[in-house]
Amino acid sequence: MLDLADLTAAADLVHDRMPPTAQHHWPLLSAAAGAEVWVKHENHTPTGAFKVRGAITFMDWLVRTHPEVPGICTATRGNHGQGQGQAWAATTAGLRAKVYAPHGNSVEKNAAMRAFGAELVEFGDDFDSSRQEAYRVADEEGLFIVPPYHPELVRGVATYAFELFTAQPDLDTVYVPIGCGSGICGTILARDALGLATKVVGVVSDRAQTAKLSFDAGRLIETNSANTFADGMAVRVPVQEAFDIYSKGAERIITVSDDEVAEAIRLYFTATHNVAEGAGAAPLAGLMQERDAMAGRKVGVILCGGNIDTAWFRTVLAGQTPQV
């Protein structure tokens, strides 16, 4: 759990490396949704996604508590598996950053990770296969594994919700995408630390439902595949520590289709001229799906990242849905 002192200290640390991101009320977006919509712009961080916040707090903790470690090893789909943020934070601290990504991962996210200093290795067919290999290699090479969920990651990630809730404490509902779960957990923990009544709704792809299935069943449930172009949500195996928080703190978890995500990307661009990746647009897709229930309410959506490949974005703007 996090208290107000934890959040304030984490925010001070994060803001020493990057400014707070904005939360904007966009009139055209609100008109389309039939609600007062506030967008948290995590697409405006130094790496274009929210995960950099957790990388900052995690790396600060790592160099203080494990000064002997020569570097880190992690797995990713680009943003949400830590890649760009961890590479940026690790190399800035003078450490190696070995990052595993599945074959067929976003070409542009791979290029960005290398630019941020990552030693990128492609392995496996999906994130969970890459994650298993990252754990094996970390042990073999004496690198510190950065898991998809860690208290220090969540402490940093929670700072975006801390900023949002401090600026707009009377939000009725906030929609958050779920991959491995650090984002929704950080949002829940920030809400609780501030003593707010805001409902937190998780959003997953209907092609990657592990978090929803686990939430509904009250226990961890894996899926056999996670084939969605919203790659930040493409997770097959739920994380126990995250489940322990969102299973109690989320109002509900809903699914959105790839078509709904593509439509939300188009809406973001036409209404705000912001670029959203699949997972970044999923909360807006969830809000639009629940438009009638949210009519007239004050609602937040987390635009968690804007790192979509050019080819996919071109396809979406042409009115189509990328196929994977």
N, C-alpha and C positions, 0 to 999 in steps of 0.2 A: 504494500500500500504506500501511497505518497501523501504527505501532508503539505500544507502551504509553504513551509520552510524548504522542503525538498524541491517543490516546483520553482520557487523563487531563486534558489541556488542554481538549479538547472538552467533556468532562463538567463540568469546572469552569465553563465558559462557559454551558452549558445550565442547570446547576443554579443559576446566579445569576439566571436568569429563571423557572425552574419547578422544583419538587421532583422527585426521582426518582419514577417510577411503581412501584407494587407488583408483585411476582410472588407469586401465591397458589397454594397447593395446595388444591383444592376436592374434598372427599371424594365428593360425588355425581357430579361430573364424572369423577373417577378410576374410580369404580365402573362408570360407563357405558362408559368406554373400556377398562377392564381393564388400566390402566397407572397409574403414578404421574404424574399430569399437573400441570404447573406453567404457569399462565397469566400471560403478561406483559401487564399492563393498560395498553396505550397508549390505550385509550378514556378514560383518566383524565387526559390532558394538558389544558392550558388551552383547546385547540381541539377536544378529543375525538378526536384522532388523532395518529399518530407524526410526521407531516411537520413539525410545529412545531419539532422538534429541529433539523432541517436548515435551517429558516428562520432560526433563531437564529444558527447558525454562518455561514450564507451571508451574512446581512445584516451581521454583524460584519465579515466579510472585505470586503464591498462598500463600506461606508462608509470603511474604512481605505485601500483600494486605489484606489477610484474616487470620491473626494469630490465630483467635479463632476457626478455623475449625479443628475438630478432625481427619478428614480423607477424602478420596475421594471415589467416586463410579463411575463405568464406565461399558461399555459393550464392548465385543470383540469377534473376532474369533481367537485371539492369539497375533498377532503383530499389525495388522492394526486398530483394535478397541481399541488400547492403552494398552492392558493387561499387557504384560511383562514389557514394558518400564515404564508405570505408577506405577506398583507394585514396581519396583526397585527404582524409584525416590521417591515415597511416603514413603516407609518404611525406606529408607535412611534418609529422613527428619523427621522420628519419627511419621509418620501418619499412620492411618489405610488405607488399600487399598481393598475395596470390589469390586469384579469384577464378572460380569454376562457374561456367555457364553451359547450359545444354546446347547440343547441336541445333541449328536453326533459330538460335536466339536473335533478337533484333540486331541487325548489322550496325545501326547507328548507335545503339546503346553500347555495343561491344567497342566501337571506335572511341566513344566517350570515356569508357572505363580505362582503356589503354592510355588515352590522353591525360587522365587523372593519375596515371602512374601504376595501374594494375598490371600484374603478370597474368594475363588472361589465358585460361585453358578451357577449351570446349570439351565437354564430356557428357555422355548420356543423352537420353531423349527428352527429359523433362527436369524441372527444378529439383525434384526430390532425388532423382538419380545423381545429379550434380552435387547435391548436399551430402550424400553418402560418401562420394569420392573425396570431397573436400575434407571431411572428418578423417578419412584414412590417411590422406597425404599430410594433413596437419600433424598427426601423430608421428608419421614417418620422418618428417623434416623438422620437427621441433618448433612448429609455428603455432600460434595461439588461435584456436578456432573461434570465429565469430558466429554464434548460432543465430538462427532466424528470430529467436526471442531471448532476451536477457534483461534483467532489471535495469541495467545501465542504459541499454538501448531505449527501453520504454520511458525511462526518466527524461531522456532528451526529446523523444518523439512527443511526449505529453505537453511539451512547451507550446506546440502549435495550438492545442486545445486551450491551454492556459491563456494564450493571447486572445483567442476568439472569445472565450467565456468572460474574460475581463472586459473586453470591449463591448460585448453583447450578452449580458448575463440573463436576459429574459427570453432567450430562444426556447421555443416549445419543443423542437425536435432537431437533432443533427443526424445527417446521413453520412456514414463512414464506410469505405470499402474494406474488405477483409481479404488478405492473403494469408500470411502466417499469424497475423493478429496484433502486431505491436501498435498499429494506428488506433484501432478501436479500443484496445486496452488503455492506451495513453489518454484517450478521450474520456473514457469512463472514470479513470483515476483522477483526472483533472476536475471533472464535474463533481465527483464526490468530495475532493479536497476543498473545493469552493462552496460546498453545501448547496448546490443548485438542483433544481427539479427537472432539468432538461432531459428529455428522453433520447436515448442513443439507439439508432437503428443501423444494424450492419447490413451491408450489401455484398452479395457474392454473385459470380457468374452461374447461370444455370448449367454450365458445362464444367464447373468446378465447385461443387456444393459441399465439400467436406465440412466447412464451418457450420453451415445451416443444418446439415444432417446430424452433426454432433450436438448442436444446440437443441434441436427438436427431440433427440433421443435421450439427452442427458448423459451421454458418454461419447468417447471418441469413435468416430467412424471414418475410415479411409475410403477413397474412391479409386477406381481403376484407371481413370484418365482425368486430364484437366486441359482440354484442347479449346482454348479461347484466345482470341486476339487481344483480349484484355489481360496481358501477360502478368501484370502485377498481382492478379488474383488466381493465377494458374497453379494452384497448390492441391496436391492429392492427399497429403498426410497432415492432419491437424496437430497443433502443438499443445501439450497438456497445460503448461503454465498459462498460456493465453486463454485456453478454454475455461480454466478455473475462474478467470475474471469476466470474460464476456458472457459466459453461461449464466452468471448471476446479475451482471450489470447492464446487459443490453435489453432493450424493450422487446425487440424481435429481430430476426434476420430474414431478409427477403432475397429473392433471386431476380436477376435481370438477364435478358437474352443479349447476344452479340448485336442483333439488330437494334435493340433499345439503346445499347451503349453507343453504337454508331450514330444514332439519331441525337443522343445527348452531346456527342462531340460536335456535331453540326450546329446544335443549338448554342453551345458555348461560343463557337466561332461567330455565328451570325449575331448573337445578342451581346457579346462582350469583346469579340476579337481576341480571345485567348485560345491557345492551343491546349487541348487536354489529351493525354493518352487514355487508353481504354479504362484502366482502373481509376484514373482521375475523373473520368466522366461517369463512372458507375453510380456514385451517390446522386447525381442529378437524374440519371435514368431511374433510380429508385424513387426519387421524389415525384417525377412525372408519372410513374406507375401508380403512386398513391395520391395523385393530384386532388381527387375529390375529398379524400379524408383530411388533407392538409390545407384545404381552401381557407384563405383568410388568416392563416397562422404565420408566425414568425419562425422561419426555418433556416438552418445552416446546412451547407453542403461542403464537404472537404474536397477541393480540387487538388488531389495529393501529388500529381505529377503531370508534366507536359511533354514527356520524352517519347513521342510517337514517331515511328519511321516515316520518312517522306512518302514512300510508296503507299503505305497504309492510309496516311492522311489524305493523299490525293484520291484514293479509292473512296474514302468516306465522304469527301466533299463532292464527289461525283454522284452521291446518293446511293452508294452501295456499301456492303459490309465486307471487310477483309476476311478471306478464308484461310484457315490453318489446318 
